[in-house]
Amino acid sequence: MSYGPPPGPPPSQPPGGGYGPPPGGSGGYPSAAGGGEPPNNFLVPAILAMFCCWPLAIPAILAAAKVNAQWNLGDYAGAQEEAAKAKRFTLIGVIVGILAYVIIFILYFVMFAAAMSSVSTY
């Protein structure tokens, strides 16, 4: 019983193996229409803003996380918009947090002064 002729040699692969270069160029970020590098995503300042005002730092982190994803999809305007949104939320969160800490410090000082002035000395 015969199953036919033996199989031939395996199909040839491209030189160097793999799939070859991607269709947009040699790799990395696309160079057409969007420029070379993605905008600054302000992820580290957004994470550090958690110590100042976490309700505003959370949207900053979420917007910063979307910047590179939208850039890689080719949505350059969307990446710029998310970067601006992350920067805006980060700055507002830091300013609100610093103001809150200053107000709390002043209130503690006023309460301490009021407590010291009400102490009776005989």
C-alpha positions as CSV (number, residue, x, y, z in Angstrom):
1,M,0.0,0.0,0.0
2,S,1.5,3.3,-1.1
3,Y,0.5,6.8,0.0
4,G,2.1,8.7,-2.9
5,P,5.6,10.1,-3.5
6,P,7.6,11.4,-0.5
7,P,7.2,15.0,0.4
8,G,9.5,17.6,-1.2
9,P,11.7,20.0,0.6
10,P,10.1,22.5,3.0
11,P,9.1,25.9,1.6
12,S,11.8,28.4,1.6
13,Q,11.8,31.2,4.2
14,P,12.6,34.8,3.7
15,P,16.3,35.7,4.2
16,G,17.0,36.1,7.9
17,G,13.9,34.3,8.9
18,G,10.7,35.9,10.4
19,Y,8.2,37.9,8.6
20,G,10.3,40.7,7.3
21,P,10.0,44.4,8.0
22,P,6.6,45.9,8.9
23,P,4.7,47.7,6.2
24,G,5.2,51.2,7.6
25,G,9.0,51.3,7.4
26,S,11.9,49.8,9.3
27,G,10.0,49.5,12.7
28,G,9.4,51.7,15.7
29,Y,6.9,54.6,15.5
30,P,5.3,55.5,12.2
31,S,7.0,58.5,10.6
32,A,4.2,59.6,8.3
33,A,2.1,62.6,9.5
34,G,2.6,62.1,13.2
35,G,6.3,62.9,13.6
36,G,8.9,60.8,15.3
37,E,8.1,60.4,18.9
38,P,4.9,60.3,20.9
39,P,4.1,63.3,23.1
40,N,5.1,63.3,26.8
41,N,2.4,61.4,28.6
42,F,3.0,62.9,32.1
43,L,2.6,59.5,33.8
44,V,5.2,59.9,36.5
45,P,3.9,63.4,37.6
46,A,0.4,62.0,37.5
47,I,1.4,59.2,39.8
48,L,3.2,61.6,42.1
49,A,0.1,63.8,42.2
50,M,-1.6,61.0,44.1
51,F,0.1,62.4,47.2
52,C,-1.4,65.8,46.7
53,C,-5.0,65.2,45.5
54,W,-5.9,61.7,44.6
55,P,-9.4,62.5,43.1
56,L,-7.8,64.6,40.4
57,A,-4.7,62.3,40.0
58,I,-6.8,59.3,39.0
59,P,-8.1,60.8,35.8
60,A,-4.6,62.2,35.1
61,I,-3.2,58.6,35.3
62,L,-6.0,57.2,33.1
63,A,-5.4,59.9,30.4
64,A,-1.6,59.4,30.6
65,A,-2.1,55.7,30.1
66,K,-4.0,56.3,26.8
67,V,-1.4,58.5,25.2
68,N,1.0,55.8,23.9
69,A,-1.9,53.5,22.9
70,Q,-3.5,56.2,20.7
71,W,-0.2,57.1,19.2
72,N,0.5,53.5,18.2
73,L,-2.9,53.3,16.7
74,G,-2.1,56.3,14.5
75,D,-4.5,58.7,16.3
76,Y,-2.0,61.5,16.7
77,A,-4.5,64.2,17.5
78,G,-6.1,62.0,20.1
79,A,-2.7,61.3,21.7
80,Q,-2.0,65.0,21.9
81,E,-5.4,65.6,23.4
82,E,-4.9,62.9,26.1
83,A,-1.4,64.3,26.9
84,A,-2.9,67.8,27.4
85,K,-5.7,66.3,29.5
86,A,-3.2,64.4,31.7
87,K,-1.0,67.5,32.1
88,R,-4.1,69.6,33.0
89,F,-5.4,67.2,35.6
90,T,-1.9,66.7,37.1
91,L,-1.3,70.5,37.5
92,I,-4.8,71.1,38.9
93,G,-4.4,68.2,41.3
94,V,-1.0,69.4,42.6
95,I,-2.3,73.0,43.0
96,V,-5.4,71.9,44.8
97,G,-3.4,69.6,47.0
98,I,-0.8,72.2,48.0
99,L,-3.6,74.7,48.8
100,A,-5.4,72.1,50.9
101,Y,-2.2,71.4,52.8
102,V,-1.5,75.1,53.4
103,I,-5.1,75.7,54.6
104,I,-4.9,72.7,56.9
105,F,-1.6,73.9,58.3
106,I,-3.1,77.4,59.0
107,L,-6.1,75.9,60.7
108,Y,-4.0,73.7,62.9
109,F,-1.9,76.8,63.9
110,V,-5.1,78.8,64.6
111,M,-6.5,75.9,66.7
112,F,-3.2,75.5,68.6
113,A,-3.1,79.3,69.3
114,A,-6.8,79.3,70.5
115,A,-6.1,76.3,72.8
116,M,-3.0,78.0,74.2
117,S,-4.8,81.3,74.8
118,S,-7.7,79.6,76.7
119,V,-5.4,77.8,79.1
120,S,-5.7,79.5,82.5
121,T,-2.6,80.2,84.4
122,Y,-2.8,80.7,88.2
